Amino acid sequence: MPIFEYRCRACGNELEHLVLESSPAPQCFSCGSHELEKIMSRSAVSSEGTQARAKQGLRLKNRALRQDHSHEEVKRVAAHAADHDE
Ligand SMILES: [Zn+2]
């Protein structure tokens, strides 16, 4: 089964998408954008060991990005709440 890697044009998040016949269009799980750019899959040329390491690195990167996002979200919500207090 082919696995493609994409980079989100909206937030720069990188994700792997397993392509099945019935698959919906890939979506960034960090910001929800469908604006994804297909990038060269590393898994096609690497061994299982490097694949696992690459996936681990991807997970760590995604987690860091999610934290950034939730941080931004908190600031937005706080700003919003402040607006309504006026
Ligand atoms: Zn995104």
PDB file of the backbone (N, CA, C, O) and the ligand in Angstrom, with CONECT records:
HET     ZN  A 101       1
ATOM      1  N   MET A   1       0.856  -1.200   0.000  1.00  0.00           N
ATOM      2  CA  MET A   1       0.000   0.000   0.000  1.00  0.00           C
ATOM      3  C   MET A   1       0.887   1.243   0.000  1.00  0.00           C
ATOM      4  O   MET A   1       1.771   1.374   0.847  1.00  0.00           O
ATOM      5  N   PRO A   2       0.663   2.126  -0.915  1.00  0.00           N
ATOM      6  CA  PRO A   2       1.534   3.312  -0.984  1.00  0.00           C
ATOM      7  C   PRO A   2       1.254   4.298   0.145  1.00  0.00           C
ATOM      8  O   PRO A   2       0.105   4.605   0.461  1.00  0.00           O
ATOM      9  N   ILE A   3       2.327   4.779   0.733  1.00  0.00           N
ATOM     10  CA  ILE A   3       2.203   5.830   1.739  1.00  0.00           C
ATOM     11  C   ILE A   3       2.862   7.078   1.170  1.00  0.00           C
ATOM     12  O   ILE A   3       4.044   7.071   0.825  1.00  0.00           O
ATOM     13  N   PHE A   4       2.093   8.129   1.080  1.00  0.00           N
ATOM     14  CA  PHE A   4       2.630   9.389   0.590  1.00  0.00           C
ATOM     15  C   PHE A   4       2.833  10.348   1.748  1.00  0.00           C
ATOM     16  O   PHE A   4       2.113  10.324   2.746  1.00  0.00           O
ATOM     17  N   GLU A   5       3.835  11.190   1.579  1.00  0.00           N
ATOM     18  CA  GLU A   5       4.057  12.224   2.600  1.00  0.00           C
ATOM     19  C   GLU A   5       3.646  13.566   2.023  1.00  0.00           C
ATOM     20  O   GLU A   5       3.890  13.880   0.859  1.00  0.00           O
ATOM     21  N   TYR A   6       3.031  14.319   2.864  1.00  0.00           N
ATOM     22  CA  TYR A   6       2.554  15.628   2.453  1.00  0.00           C
ATOM     23  C   TYR A   6       3.058  16.698   3.398  1.00  0.00           C
ATOM     24  O   TYR A   6       3.341  16.441   4.569  1.00  0.00           O
ATOM     25  N   ARG A   7       3.162  17.885   2.872  1.00  0.00           N
ATOM     26  CA  ARG A   7       3.468  19.033   3.723  1.00  0.00           C
ATOM     27  C   ARG A   7       2.309  20.013   3.584  1.00  0.00           C
ATOM     28  O   ARG A   7       1.876  20.351   2.483  1.00  0.00           O
ATOM     29  N   CYS A   8       1.826  20.453   4.738  1.00  0.00           N
ATOM     30  CA  CYS A   8       0.693  21.371   4.754  1.00  0.00           C
ATOM     31  C   CYS A   8       1.151  22.756   4.304  1.00  0.00           C
ATOM     32  O   CYS A   8       2.113  23.306   4.839  1.00  0.00           O
ATOM     33  N   ARG A   9       0.451  23.314   3.315  1.00  0.00           N
ATOM     34  CA  ARG A   9       0.796  24.664   2.850  1.00  0.00           C
ATOM     35  C   ARG A   9       0.393  25.721   3.867  1.00  0.00           C
ATOM     36  O   ARG A   9       0.945  26.821   3.882  1.00  0.00           O
ATOM     37  N   ALA A  10      -0.560  25.389   4.708  1.00  0.00           N
ATOM     38  CA  ALA A  10      -1.078  26.373   5.669  1.00  0.00           C
ATOM     39  C   ALA A  10      -0.173  26.515   6.881  1.00  0.00           C
ATOM     40  O   ALA A  10       0.119  27.631   7.311  1.00  0.00           O
ATOM     41  N   CYS A  11       0.282  25.374   7.445  1.00  0.00           N
ATOM     42  CA  CYS A  11       1.045  25.470   8.694  1.00  0.00           C
ATOM     43  C   CYS A  11       2.410  24.797   8.604  1.00  0.00           C
ATOM     44  O   CYS A  11       3.187  24.869   9.557  1.00  0.00           O
ATOM     45  N   GLY A  12       2.728  24.138   7.474  1.00  0.00           N
ATOM     46  CA  GLY A  12       4.048  23.533   7.318  1.00  0.00           C
ATOM     47  C   GLY A  12       4.173  22.174   7.971  1.00  0.00           C
ATOM     48  O   GLY A  12       5.251  21.581   7.954  1.00  0.00           O
ATOM     49  N   ASN A  13       3.103  21.671   8.542  1.00  0.00           N
ATOM     50  CA  ASN A  13       3.106  20.358   9.167  1.00  0.00           C
ATOM     51  C   ASN A  13       3.346  19.279   8.112  1.00  0.00           C
ATOM     52  O   ASN A  13       2.830  19.370   6.998  1.00  0.00           O
ATOM     53  N   GLU A  14       4.131  18.255   8.465  1.00  0.00           N
ATOM     54  CA  GLU A  14       4.351  17.152   7.544  1.00  0.00           C
ATOM     55  C   GLU A  14       3.602  15.937   8.045  1.00  0.00           C
ATOM     56  O   GLU A  14       3.615  15.641   9.240  1.00  0.00           O
ATOM     57  N   LEU A  15       2.949  15.232   7.136  1.00  0.00           N
ATOM     58  CA  LEU A  15       2.195  14.062   7.551  1.00  0.00           C
ATOM     59  C   LEU A  15       2.300  12.960   6.513  1.00  0.00           C
ATOM     60  O   LEU A  15       2.588  13.204   5.341  1.00  0.00           O
ATOM     61  N   GLU A  16       2.060  11.744   6.974  1.00  0.00           N
ATOM     62  CA  GLU A  16       2.043  10.598   6.076  1.00  0.00           C
ATOM     63  C   GLU A  16       0.598  10.220   5.848  1.00  0.00           C
ATOM     64  O   GLU A  16      -0.215  10.230   6.773  1.00  0.00           O
ATOM     65  N   HIS A  17       0.285   9.886   4.609  1.00  0.00           N
ATOM     66  CA  HIS A  17      -1.086   9.514   4.298  1.00  0.00           C
ATOM     67  C   HIS A  17      -1.080   8.196   3.531  1.00  0.00           C
ATOM     68  O   HIS A  17      -0.506   8.088   2.447  1.00  0.00           O
ATOM     69  N   LEU A  18      -1.720   7.217   4.112  1.00  0.00           N
ATOM     70  CA  LEU A  18      -1.834   5.920   3.465  1.00  0.00           C
ATOM     71  C   LEU A  18      -2.940   5.999   2.418  1.00  0.00           C
ATOM     72  O   LEU A  18      -4.096   6.280   2.737  1.00  0.00           O
ATOM     73  N   VAL A  19      -2.573   5.749   1.183  1.00  0.00           N
ATOM     74  CA  VAL A  19      -3.526   5.939   0.101  1.00  0.00           C
ATOM     75  C   VAL A  19      -4.247   4.636  -0.231  1.00  0.00           C
ATOM     76  O   VAL A  19      -3.649   3.683  -0.730  1.00  0.00           O
ATOM     77  N   LEU A  20      -5.523   4.622   0.055  1.00  0.00           N
ATOM     78  CA  LEU A  20      -6.373   3.495  -0.296  1.00  0.00           C
ATOM     79  C   LEU A  20      -7.377   3.969  -1.341  1.00  0.00           C
ATOM     80  O   LEU A  20      -7.596   5.167  -1.516  1.00  0.00           O
ATOM     81  N   GLU A  21      -7.977   3.012  -2.023  1.00  0.00           N
ATOM     82  CA  GLU A  21      -8.941   3.403  -3.055  1.00  0.00           C
ATOM     83  C   GLU A  21     -10.092   4.214  -2.481  1.00  0.00           C
ATOM     84  O   GLU A  21     -10.618   5.124  -3.123  1.00  0.00           O
ATOM     85  N   SER A  22     -10.473   3.860  -1.251  1.00  0.00           N
ATOM     86  CA  SER A  22     -11.620   4.517  -0.635  1.00  0.00           C
ATOM     87  C   SER A  22     -11.222   5.705   0.241  1.00  0.00           C
ATOM     88  O   SER A  22     -12.062   6.311   0.908  1.00  0.00           O
ATOM     89  N   SER A  23      -9.915   6.030   0.226  1.00  0.00           N
ATOM     90  CA  SER A  23      -9.460   7.094   1.120  1.00  0.00           C
ATOM     91  C   SER A  23     -10.066   8.442   0.759  1.00  0.00           C
ATOM     92  O   SER A  23     -10.196   8.779  -0.418  1.00  0.00           O
ATOM     93  N   PRO A  24     -10.434   9.204   1.775  1.00  0.00           N
ATOM     94  CA  PRO A  24     -10.822  10.586   1.514  1.00  0.00           C
ATOM     95  C   PRO A  24      -9.582  11.406   1.207  1.00  0.00           C
ATOM     96  O   PRO A  24      -8.465  10.919   1.381  1.00  0.00           O
ATOM     97  N   ALA A  25      -9.754  12.626   0.758  1.00  0.00           N
ATOM     98  CA  ALA A  25      -8.606  13.482   0.492  1.00  0.00           C
ATOM     99  C   ALA A  25      -7.824  13.687   1.771  1.00  0.00           C
ATOM    100  O   ALA A  25      -8.409  13.873   2.837  1.00  0.00           O
ATOM    101  N   PRO A  26      -6.504  13.652   1.671  1.00  0.00           N
ATOM    102  CA  PRO A  26      -5.702  13.849   2.885  1.00  0.00           C
ATOM    103  C   PRO A  26      -5.943  15.223   3.487  1.00  0.00           C
ATOM    104  O   PRO A  26      -6.195  16.204   2.788  1.00  0.00           O
ATOM    105  N   GLN A  27      -5.856  15.254   4.800  1.00  0.00           N
ATOM    106  CA  GLN A  27      -6.132  16.492   5.530  1.00  0.00           C
ATOM    107  C   GLN A  27      -5.079  16.674   6.607  1.00  0.00           C
ATOM    108  O   GLN A  27      -4.678  15.706   7.253  1.00  0.00           O
ATOM    109  N   CYS A  28      -4.632  17.890   6.805  1.00  0.00           N
ATOM    110  CA  CYS A  28      -3.678  18.175   7.867  1.00  0.00           C
ATOM    111  C   CYS A  28      -4.363  17.981   9.208  1.00  0.00           C
ATOM    112  O   CYS A  28      -5.387  18.604   9.488  1.00  0.00           O
ATOM    113  N   PHE A  29      -3.779  17.092  10.054  1.00  0.00           N
ATOM    114  CA  PHE A  29      -4.418  16.862  11.344  1.00  0.00           C
ATOM    115  C   PHE A  29      -4.026  17.919  12.361  1.00  0.00           C
ATOM    116  O   PHE A  29      -4.500  17.903  13.497  1.00  0.00           O
ATOM    117  N   SER A  30      -3.165  18.832  11.956  1.00  0.00           N
ATOM    118  CA  SER A  30      -2.764  19.904  12.865  1.00  0.00           C
ATOM    119  C   SER A  30      -3.690  21.112  12.732  1.00  0.00           C
ATOM    120  O   SER A  30      -4.130  21.677  13.733  1.00  0.00           O
ATOM    121  N   CYS A  31      -3.984  21.508  11.480  1.00  0.00           N
ATOM    122  CA  CYS A  31      -4.821  22.698  11.294  1.00  0.00           C
ATOM    123  C   CYS A  31      -6.072  22.389  10.482  1.00  0.00           C
ATOM    124  O   CYS A  31      -6.935  23.255  10.332  1.00  0.00           O
ATOM    125  N   GLY A  32      -6.189  21.151   9.946  1.00  0.00           N
ATOM    126  CA  GLY A  32      -7.399  20.758   9.226  1.00  0.00           C
ATOM    127  C   GLY A  32      -7.423  21.183   7.770  1.00  0.00           C
ATOM    128  O   GLY A  32      -8.428  20.984   7.088  1.00  0.00           O
ATOM    129  N   SER A  33      -6.339  21.762   7.284  1.00  0.00           N
ATOM    130  CA  SER A  33      -6.304  22.253   5.913  1.00  0.00           C
ATOM    131  C   SER A  33      -6.193  21.100   4.907  1.00  0.00           C
ATOM    132  O   SER A  33      -5.562  20.081   5.187  1.00  0.00           O
ATOM    133  N   HIS A  34      -6.803  21.270   3.753  1.00  0.00           N
ATOM    134  CA  HIS A  34      -6.658  20.303   2.668  1.00  0.00           C
ATOM    135  C   HIS A  34      -5.593  20.760   1.673  1.00  0.00           C
ATOM    136  O   HIS A  34      -5.339  20.074   0.683  1.00  0.00           O
ATOM    137  N   GLU A  35      -4.980  21.890   1.921  1.00  0.00           N
ATOM    138  CA  GLU A  35      -3.961  22.434   1.026  1.00  0.00           C
ATOM    139  C   GLU A  35      -2.634  21.736   1.313  1.00  0.00           C
ATOM    140  O   GLU A  35      -1.764  22.275   1.996  1.00  0.00           O
ATOM    141  N   LEU A  36      -2.502  20.513   0.769  1.00  0.00           N
ATOM    142  CA  LEU A  36      -1.305  19.727   1.047  1.00  0.00           C
ATOM    143  C   LEU A  36      -0.473  19.551  -0.211  1.00  0.00           C
ATOM    144  O   LEU A  36      -0.990  19.350  -1.309  1.00  0.00           O
ATOM    145  N   GLU A  37       0.817  19.633  -0.011  1.00  0.00           N
ATOM    146  CA  GLU A  37       1.766  19.474  -1.098  1.00  0.00           C
ATOM    147  C   GLU A  37       2.423  18.118  -0.943  1.00  0.00           C
ATOM    148  O   GLU A  37       2.973  17.816   0.116  1.00  0.00           O
ATOM    149  N   LYS A  38       2.378  17.301  -1.974  1.00  0.00           N
ATOM    150  CA  LYS A  38       2.970  15.968  -1.869  1.00  0.00           C
ATOM    151  C   LYS A  38       4.480  16.081  -1.923  1.00  0.00           C
ATOM    152  O   LYS A  38       5.025  16.750  -2.801  1.00  0.00           O
ATOM    153  N   ILE A  39       5.162  15.429  -0.985  1.00  0.00           N
ATOM    154  CA  ILE A  39       6.617  15.437  -0.997  1.00  0.00           C
ATOM    155  C   ILE A  39       7.126  14.010  -1.172  1.00  0.00           C
ATOM    156  O   ILE A  39       6.387  13.046  -0.971  1.00  0.00           O
ATOM    157  N   MET A  40       8.386  13.890  -1.545  1.00  0.00           N
ATOM    158  CA  MET A  40       8.972  12.582  -1.802  1.00  0.00           C
ATOM    159  C   MET A  40       8.933  11.704  -0.562  1.00  0.00           C
ATOM    160  O   MET A  40       9.364  12.120   0.513  1.00  0.00           O
ATOM    161  N   SER A  41       8.430  10.519  -0.708  1.00  0.00           N
ATOM    162  CA  SER A  41       8.361   9.608   0.439  1.00  0.00           C
ATOM    163  C   SER A  41       9.736   9.050   0.747  1.00  0.00           C
ATOM    164  O   SER A  41      10.426   8.515  -0.122  1.00  0.00           O
ATOM    165  N   ARG A  42      10.113   9.189   2.005  1.00  0.00           N
ATOM    166  CA  ARG A  42      11.408   8.654   2.435  1.00  0.00           C
ATOM    167  C   ARG A  42      11.354   7.143   2.582  1.00  0.00           C
ATOM    168  O   ARG A  42      12.368   6.460   2.430  1.00  0.00           O
ATOM    169  N   SER A  43      10.162   6.619   2.881  1.00  0.00           N
ATOM    170  CA  SER A  43      10.043   5.198   3.215  1.00  0.00           C
ATOM    171  C   SER A  43      10.331   4.305   2.010  1.00  0.00           C
ATOM    172  O   SER A  43      10.635   3.125   2.182  1.00  0.00           O
ATOM    173  N   ALA A  44      10.242   4.843   0.801  1.00  0.00           N
ATOM    174  CA  ALA A  44      10.478   4.051  -0.394  1.00  0.00           C
ATOM    175  C   ALA A  44      11.932   3.624  -0.514  1.00  0.00           C
ATOM    176  O   ALA A  44      12.226   2.588  -1.111  1.00  0.00           O
ATOM    177  N   VAL A  45      12.833   4.398   0.039  1.00  0.00           N
ATOM    178  CA  VAL A  45      14.256   4.119  -0.136  1.00  0.00           C
ATOM    179  C   VAL A  45      14.954   3.702   1.155  1.00  0.00           C
ATOM    180  O   VAL A  45      16.114   3.293   1.117  1.00  0.00           O
ATOM    181  N   SER A  46      14.276   3.796   2.291  1.00  0.00           N
ATOM    182  CA  SER A  46      14.954   3.536   3.557  1.00  0.00           C
ATOM    183  C   SER A  46      14.600   2.157   4.108  1.00  0.00           C
ATOM    184  O   SER A  46      13.578   1.573   3.750  1.00  0.00           O
ATOM    185  N   SER A  47      15.453   1.656   4.975  1.00  0.00           N
ATOM    186  CA  SER A  47      15.197   0.383   5.621  1.00  0.00           C
ATOM    187  C   SER A  47      14.151   0.539   6.711  1.00  0.00           C
ATOM    188  O   SER A  47      13.737   1.656   7.024  1.00  0.00           O
ATOM    189  N   GLU A  48      13.724  -0.573   7.287  1.00  0.00           N
ATOM    190  CA  GLU A  48      12.700  -0.502   8.328  1.00  0.00           C
ATOM    191  C   GLU A  48      13.162   0.321   9.523  1.00  0.00           C
ATOM    192  O   GLU A  48      12.376   1.059  10.118  1.00  0.00           O
ATOM    193  N   GLY A  49      14.448   0.190   9.874  1.00  0.00           N
ATOM    194  CA  GLY A  49      14.979   0.914  11.027  1.00  0.00           C
ATOM    195  C   GLY A  49      14.918   2.416  10.837  1.00  0.00           C
ATOM    196  O   GLY A  49      14.494   3.142  11.736  1.00  0.00           O
ATOM    197  N   THR A  50      15.340   2.887   9.672  1.00  0.00           N
ATOM    198  CA  THR A  50      15.319   4.327   9.436  1.00  0.00           C
ATOM    199  C   THR A  50      13.886   4.820   9.272  1.00  0.00           C
ATOM    200  O   THR A  50      13.569   5.961   9.607  1.00  0.00           O
ATOM    201  N   GLN A  51      13.033   3.955   8.759  1.00  0.00           N
ATOM    202  CA  GLN A  51      11.608   4.304   8.667  1.00  0.00           C
ATOM    203  C   GLN A  51      11.040   4.592  10.039  1.00  0.00           C
ATOM    204  O   GLN A  51      10.347   5.588  10.246  1.00  0.00           O
ATOM    205  N   ALA A  52      11.347   3.693  10.987  1.00  0.00           N
ATOM    206  CA  ALA A  52      10.828   3.861  12.346  1.00  0.00           C
ATOM    207  C   ALA A  52      11.357   5.142  12.957  1.00  0.00           C
ATOM    208  O   ALA A  52      10.624   5.872  13.624  1.00  0.00           O
ATOM    209  N   ARG A  53      12.641   5.416  12.727  1.00  0.00           N
ATOM    210  CA  ARG A  53      13.214   6.640  13.284  1.00  0.00           C
ATOM    211  C   ARG A  53      12.591   7.868  12.638  1.00  0.00           C
ATOM    212  O   ARG A  53      12.319   8.861  13.314  1.00  0.00           O
ATOM    213  N   ALA A  54      12.363   7.801  11.329  1.00  0.00           N
ATOM    214  CA  ALA A  54      11.758   8.931  10.628  1.00  0.00           C
ATOM    215  C   ALA A  54      10.362   9.186  11.168  1.00  0.00           C
ATOM    216  O   ALA A  54       9.961  10.333  11.363  1.00  0.00           O
ATOM    217  N   LYS A  55       9.618   8.098  11.410  1.00  0.00           N
ATOM    218  CA  LYS A  55       8.259   8.242  11.926  1.00  0.00           C
ATOM    219  C   LYS A  55       8.275   8.845  13.319  1.00  0.00           C
ATOM    220  O   LYS A  55       7.429   9.672  13.660  1.00  0.00           O
ATOM    221  N   GLN A  56       9.254   8.419  14.127  1.00  0.00           N
ATOM    222  CA  GLN A  56       9.344   8.956  15.476  1.00  0.00           C
ATOM    223  C   GLN A  56       9.644  10.452  15.421  1.00  0.00           C
ATOM    224  O   GLN A  56       9.063  11.242  16.165  1.00  0.00           O
ATOM    225  N   GLY A  57      10.556  10.825  14.533  1.00  0.00           N
ATOM    226  CA  GLY A  57      10.889  12.232  14.372  1.00  0.00           C
ATOM    227  C   GLY A  57       9.670  13.029  13.932  1.00  0.00           C
ATOM    228  O   GLY A  57       9.442  14.146  14.397  1.00  0.00           O
ATOM    229  N   LEU A  58       8.890  12.442  13.028  1.00  0.00           N
ATOM    230  CA  LEU A  58       7.691  13.098  12.519  1.00  0.00           C
ATOM    231  C   LEU A  58       6.701  13.309  13.643  1.00  0.00           C
ATOM    232  O   LEU A  58       6.080  14.367  13.752  1.00  0.00           O
ATOM    233  N   ARG A  59       6.557  12.283  14.486  1.00  0.00           N
ATOM    234  CA  ARG A  59       5.608  12.390  15.605  1.00  0.00           C
ATOM    235  C   ARG A  59       6.014  13.507  16.553  1.00  0.00           C
ATOM    236  O   ARG A  59       5.176  14.290  16.998  1.00  0.00           O
ATOM    237  N   LEU A  60       7.320  13.576  16.863  1.00  0.00           N
ATOM    238  CA  LEU A  60       7.800  14.602  17.778  1.00  0.00           C
ATOM    239  C   LEU A  60       7.563  15.985  17.192  1.00  0.00           C
ATOM    240  O   LEU A  60       7.165  16.915  17.895  1.00  0.00           O
ATOM    241  N   LYS A  61       7.817  16.106  15.882  1.00  0.00           N
ATOM    242  CA  LYS A  61       7.636  17.390  15.208  1.00  0.00           C
ATOM    243  C   LYS A  61       6.159  17.779  15.232  1.00  0.00           C
ATOM    244  O   LYS A  61       5.814  18.933  15.489  1.00  0.00           O
ATOM    245  N   ASN A  62       5.299  16.806  14.963  1.00  0.00           N
ATOM    246  CA  ASN A  62       3.867  17.074  14.950  1.00  0.00           C
ATOM    247  C   ASN A  62       3.385  17.492  16.330  1.00  0.00           C
ATOM    248  O   ASN A  62       2.543  18.380  16.466  1.00  0.00           O
ATOM    249  N   ARG A  63       3.934  16.835  17.361  1.00  0.00           N
ATOM    250  CA  ARG A  63       3.510  17.164  18.717  1.00  0.00           C
ATOM    251  C   ARG A  63       3.922  18.595  19.051  1.00  0.00           C
ATOM    252  O   ARG A  63       3.164  19.340  19.672  1.00  0.00           O
ATOM    253  N   ALA A  64       5.114  18.968  18.640  1.00  0.00           N
ATOM    254  CA  ALA A  64       5.594  20.325  18.898  1.00  0.00           C
ATOM    255  C   ALA A  64       4.692  21.329  18.182  1.00  0.00           C
ATOM    256  O   ALA A  64       4.358  22.377  18.735  1.00  0.00           O
ATOM    257  N   LEU A  65       4.306  21.006  16.961  1.00  0.00           N
ATOM    258  CA  LEU A  65       3.442  21.892  16.185  1.00  0.00           C
ATOM    259  C   LEU A  65       2.078  22.025  16.836  1.00  0.00           C
ATOM    260  O   LEU A  65       1.511  23.115  16.901  1.00  0.00           O
ATOM    261  N   ARG A  66       1.554  20.897  17.323  1.00  0.00           N
ATOM    262  CA  ARG A  66       0.244  20.928  17.976  1.00  0.00           C
ATOM    263  C   ARG A  66       0.291  21.810  19.217  1.00  0.00           C
ATOM    264  O   ARG A  66      -0.649  22.552  19.502  1.00  0.00           O
ATOM    265  N   GLN A  67       1.400  21.719  19.951  1.00  0.00           N
ATOM    266  CA  GLN A  67       1.533  22.552  21.144  1.00  0.00           C
ATOM    267  C   GLN A  67       1.536  24.023  20.751  1.00  0.00           C
ATOM    268  O   GLN A  67       0.902  24.852  21.404  1.00  0.00           O
ATOM    269  N   ASP A  68       2.251  24.336  19.688  1.00  0.00           N
ATOM    270  CA  ASP A  68       2.253  25.713  19.190  1.00  0.00           C
ATOM    271  C   ASP A  68       0.837  26.164  18.886  1.00  0.00           C
ATOM    272  O   ASP A  68       0.432  27.274  19.229  1.00  0.00           O
ATOM    273  N   HIS A  69       0.097  25.288  18.238  1.00  0.00           N
ATOM    274  CA  HIS A  69      -1.256  25.637  17.824  1.00  0.00           C
ATOM    275  C   HIS A  69      -2.152  25.869  19.028  1.00  0.00           C
ATOM    276  O   HIS A  69      -2.900  26.846  19.074  1.00  0.00           O
ATOM    277  N   SER A  70      -2.078  24.969  20.008  1.00  0.00           N
ATOM    278  CA  SER A  70      -2.951  25.113  21.170  1.00  0.00           C
ATOM    279  C   SER A  70      -2.589  26.389  21.929  1.00  0.00           C
ATOM    280  O   SER A  70      -3.450  27.037  22.524  1.00  0.00           O
ATOM    281  N   HIS A  71      -1.323  26.733  21.899  1.00  0.00           N
ATOM    282  CA  HIS A  71      -0.873  27.961  22.539  1.00  0.00           C
ATOM    283  C   HIS A  71      -1.527  29.154  21.852  1.00  0.00           C
ATOM    284  O   HIS A  71      -2.072  30.042  22.507  1.00  0.00           O
ATOM    285  N   GLU A  72      -1.464  29.160  20.531  1.00  0.00           N
ATOM    286  CA  GLU A  72      -2.088  30.227  19.751  1.00  0.00           C
ATOM    287  C   GLU A  72      -3.581  30.281  20.026  1.00  0.00           C
ATOM    288  O   GLU A  72      -4.164  31.358  20.155  1.00  0.00           O
ATOM    289  N   GLU A  73      -4.187  29.115  20.114  1.00  0.00           N
ATOM    290  CA  GLU A  73      -5.620  29.015  20.349  1.00  0.00           C
ATOM    291  C   GLU A  73      -5.982  29.656  21.683  1.00  0.00           C
ATOM    292  O   GLU A  73      -6.955  30.405  21.777  1.00  0.00           O
ATOM    293  N   VAL A  74      -5.203  29.360  22.702  1.00  0.00           N
ATOM    294  CA  VAL A  74      -5.444  29.929  24.037  1.00  0.00           C
ATOM    295  C   VAL A  74      -5.373  31.451  23.983  1.00  0.00           C
ATOM    296  O   VAL A  74      -6.207  32.145  24.563  1.00  0.00           O
ATOM    297  N   LYS A  75      -4.360  31.958  23.276  1.00  0.00           N
ATOM    298  CA  LYS A  75      -4.204  33.414  23.174  1.00  0.00           C
ATOM    299  C   LYS A  75      -5.397  34.042  22.451  1.00  0.00           C
ATOM    300  O   LYS A  75      -5.885  35.103  22.838  1.00  0.00           O
ATOM    301  N   ARG A  76      -5.862  33.354  21.377  1.00  0.00           N
ATOM    302  CA  ARG A  76      -6.996  33.855  20.606  1.00  0.00           C
ATOM    303  C   ARG A  76      -8.250  33.896  21.473  1.00  0.00           C
ATOM    304  O   ARG A  76      -8.989  34.880  21.476  1.00  0.00           O
ATOM    305  N   VAL A  77      -8.475  32.806  22.207  1.00  0.00           N
ATOM    306  CA  VAL A  77      -9.662  32.716  23.051  1.00  0.00           C
ATOM    307  C   VAL A  77      -9.601  33.777  24.145  1.00  0.00           C
ATOM    308  O   VAL A  77     -10.610  34.406  24.464  1.00  0.00           O
ATOM    309  N   ALA A  78      -8.420  33.971  24.716  1.00  0.00           N
ATOM    310  CA  ALA A  78      -8.243  34.970  25.778  1.00  0.00           C
ATOM    311  C   ALA A  78      -8.529  36.370  25.238  1.00  0.00           C
ATOM    312  O   ALA A  78      -9.186  37.178  25.895  1.00  0.00           O
ATOM    313  N   ALA A  79      -8.026  36.646  24.030  1.00  0.00           N
ATOM    314  CA  ALA A  79      -8.244  37.950  23.405  1.00  0.00           C
ATOM    315  C   ALA A  79      -9.737  38.147  23.135  1.00  0.00           C
ATOM    316  O   ALA A  79     -10.283  39.235  23.317  1.00  0.00           O
ATOM    317  N   HIS A  80     -10.366  37.085  22.706  1.00  0.00           N
ATOM    318  CA  HIS A  80     -11.794  37.110  22.393  1.00  0.00           C
ATOM    319  C   HIS A  80     -12.606  37.415  23.648  1.00  0.00           C
ATOM    320  O   HIS A  80     -13.517  38.242  23.632  1.00  0.00           O
ATOM    321  N   ALA A  81     -12.253  36.729  24.732  1.00  0.00           N
ATOM    322  CA  ALA A  81     -12.954  36.912  26.001  1.00  0.00           C
ATOM    323  C   ALA A  81     -12.785  38.347  26.496  1.00  0.00           C
ATOM    324  O   ALA A  81     -13.716  38.943  27.036  1.00  0.00           O
ATOM    325  N   ALA A  82     -11.583  38.891  26.303  1.00  0.00           N
ATOM    326  CA  ALA A  82     -11.298  40.261  26.728  1.00  0.00           C
ATOM    327  C   ALA A  82     -12.177  41.241  25.963  1.00  0.00           C
ATOM    328  O   ALA A  82     -12.683  42.209  26.531  1.00  0.00           O
ATOM    329  N   ASP A  83     -12.355  40.984  24.675  1.00  0.00           N
ATOM    330  CA  ASP A  83     -13.214  41.837  23.842  1.00  0.00           C
ATOM    331  C   ASP A  83     -14.623  41.905  24.412  1.00  0.00           C
ATOM    332  O   ASP A  83     -15.243  42.968  24.458  1.00  0.00           O
ATOM    333  N   HIS A  84     -15.115  40.753  24.844  1.00  0.00           N
ATOM    334  CA  HIS A  84     -16.495  40.684  25.302  1.00  0.00           C
ATOM    335  C   HIS A  84     -16.699  41.301  26.683  1.00  0.00           C
ATOM    336  O   HIS A  84     -17.820  41.621  27.078  1.00  0.00           O
ATOM    337  N   ASP A  85     -15.593  41.462  27.408  1.00  0.00           N
ATOM    338  CA  ASP A  85     -15.713  42.079  28.736  1.00  0.00           C
ATOM    339  C   ASP A  85     -15.973  43.567  28.646  1.00  0.00           C
ATOM    340  O   ASP A  85     -16.532  44.168  29.564  1.00  0.00           O
ATOM    341  N   GLU A  86     -15.563  44.158  27.534  1.00  0.00           N
ATOM    342  CA  GLU A  86     -15.705  45.616  27.390  1.00  0.00           C
ATOM    343  C   GLU A  86     -17.161  46.058  27.359  1.00  0.00           C
ATOM    344  O   GLU A  86     -17.441  47.251  27.243  1.00  0.00           O
TER     345      GLU A  86
HETATM  346 ZN    ZN A 101      -1.786  22.366   8.591  1.00  0.00          ZN2+
END
